[in-house]
């Protein structure tokens, strides 16, 4: 049993509100468990609660790594994953807004929008490439 508390209603509301503002429609979020490597000196991952959703061809996860501490990422495939460049956030609103903004910027870059970066800059792996971050999603139909 994890000592990390589940996402509460207020945290889920903040995430849902940010998603609705960005996408102009309600986006379903799912609760999941994740395995996060919290201690860089340990090989043992910590099971922590996560919120997961998909939108505009990307998948998103925010893990709660302690009370009022969050880590986030977005990904297109398991080999094409990106973090925000920060190990943790103290405010869920900062975490989700930064995640959404960075993914929107990345989406523009993938579409070929000019950002002043060179091809070599864009071909660099994301800040969390290879990071230990495993999200277990609920199976369709409720099978576990």
C-alpha positions as CSV (number, residue, x, y, z in Angstrom):
1,X,0.0,0.0,0.0
2,X,1.4,3.4,-1.0
3,X,1.7,6.2,1.6
4,X,1.1,8.7,-1.2
5,X,-2.5,9.9,-1.1
6,X,-4.8,9.5,-4.1
7,X,-5.8,12.6,-6.2
8,X,-8.5,14.4,-4.3
9,X,-11.6,16.1,-5.9
10,X,-10.0,19.5,-5.9
11,X,-6.9,18.3,-7.8
12,X,-9.0,16.4,-10.3
13,X,-11.1,19.6,-10.8
14,X,-8.1,21.7,-11.5
15,X,-6.9,19.2,-14.1
16,X,-10.3,18.9,-15.7
17,X,-10.8,22.6,-15.8
18,X,-7.4,23.2,-17.5
19,X,-8.3,20.5,-20.1
20,X,-11.7,22.0,-20.8
21,X,-10.2,25.5,-21.2
22,X,-7.5,24.2,-23.6
23,X,-9.7,21.8,-25.7
24,X,-13.1,23.7,-25.4
25,X,-14.7,20.3,-24.5
26,X,-14.7,18.0,-21.6
27,X,-11.8,15.5,-21.8
28,X,-12.1,12.3,-19.8
29,X,-9.4,11.7,-17.3
30,X,-8.6,8.3,-15.8
31,X,-7.1,7.3,-12.5
32,X,-4.2,4.9,-12.8
33,X,-1.2,3.6,-10.8
34,X,2.3,4.5,-11.9
35,X,5.7,3.2,-11.0
36,X,8.0,6.2,-10.4
37,X,11.7,6.1,-9.5
38,X,11.7,8.7,-6.7
39,X,15.2,7.9,-5.3
40,X,17.9,8.1,-8.0
41,X,20.1,5.8,-5.9
42,X,17.5,3.0,-5.7
43,X,16.4,0.5,-8.3
44,X,13.0,0.1,-6.7
45,X,10.2,2.1,-8.2
46,X,7.5,3.6,-6.0
47,X,3.8,3.0,-6.8
48,X,2.0,6.3,-6.9
49,X,-1.4,7.5,-8.1
50,X,-1.6,9.0,-11.5
51,X,-4.1,10.8,-13.7
52,X,-4.0,9.9,-17.4
53,X,-5.8,11.3,-20.5
54,X,-5.4,11.4,-24.3
55,X,-6.0,14.3,-26.5
56,X,-4.9,15.5,-30.0
57,X,-2.8,12.4,-30.7
58,X,-0.8,12.6,-27.4
59,X,-1.1,10.9,-24.1
60,X,-0.6,12.6,-20.8
61,X,0.2,11.5,-17.2
62,X,0.5,13.4,-14.0
63,X,1.8,11.3,-11.1
64,X,1.4,12.3,-7.5
65,X,4.7,11.6,-5.9
66,X,3.9,13.0,-2.4
67,X,1.3,15.2,-0.8
68,X,1.2,18.3,-3.0
69,X,4.1,17.1,-5.2
70,X,3.6,16.1,-8.8
71,X,5.6,14.9,-11.8
72,X,4.2,15.0,-15.4
73,X,4.9,13.8,-18.9
74,X,3.3,13.5,-22.3
75,X,4.1,10.9,-24.9
76,X,3.1,9.8,-28.4
77,X,4.7,6.3,-28.1
78,X,6.8,4.6,-25.4
79,X,9.8,5.8,-27.4
80,X,8.6,9.3,-27.9
81,X,8.1,10.7,-24.4
82,X,8.7,14.1,-23.0
83,X,8.8,15.7,-19.5
84,X,8.6,19.3,-18.6
85,X,12.2,19.7,-17.6
86,X,11.3,19.9,-13.9
87,X,11.5,16.9,-11.5
88,X,8.5,18.0,-9.5
89,X,5.8,20.7,-9.0
90,X,4.3,21.9,-5.7
91,X,1.1,23.2,-7.3
92,X,-1.1,21.0,-9.5
93,X,-2.2,24.0,-11.5
94,X,1.5,24.8,-12.4
95,X,2.1,21.2,-13.3
96,X,-0.9,20.8,-15.6
97,X,-0.6,24.2,-17.3
98,X,3.2,23.7,-18.0
99,X,2.5,20.2,-19.3
100,X,-0.2,21.4,-21.7
101,X,1.8,24.4,-22.9
102,X,4.9,22.3,-23.6
103,X,2.9,19.7,-25.5
104,X,1.2,22.4,-27.5
105,X,4.6,23.9,-28.4
106,X,5.8,20.4,-29.3
107,X,2.7,19.8,-31.4
108,X,3.5,22.9,-33.4
109,X,7.1,21.9,-33.9
110,X,6.0,18.4,-35.1
111,X,3.7,20.1,-37.6
112,X,6.7,22.1,-38.9
113,X,5.9,25.5,-37.3
114,X,9.0,27.6,-37.0
115,X,10.4,28.1,-33.5
116,X,13.9,29.3,-34.2
117,X,15.3,25.9,-33.4
118,X,17.3,23.9,-35.9
119,X,16.6,20.3,-37.0
120,X,19.4,19.1,-34.7
121,X,17.7,20.9,-31.8
122,X,14.4,19.2,-32.5
123,X,15.9,15.8,-32.9
124,X,17.2,15.7,-29.3
125,X,15.4,13.3,-26.9
126,X,12.9,14.9,-24.5
127,X,14.1,15.8,-21.0
128,X,12.6,12.5,-19.5
129,X,13.6,10.2,-22.3
130,X,14.6,6.9,-20.7
131,X,13.2,8.0,-17.3
132,X,11.6,5.4,-15.1
133,X,7.9,6.2,-15.5
134,X,5.5,3.4,-16.0
135,X,1.7,4.1,-16.0
136,X,-0.6,1.1,-15.6
137,X,-3.9,1.9,-17.3
138,X,-7.3,0.3,-16.6
139,X,-8.2,-2.4,-19.1
140,X,-11.2,-1.7,-21.3
141,X,-14.3,-3.4,-19.9
142,X,-13.0,-3.3,-16.4
143,X,-10.7,-6.4,-16.7
144,X,-7.6,-6.1,-14.6
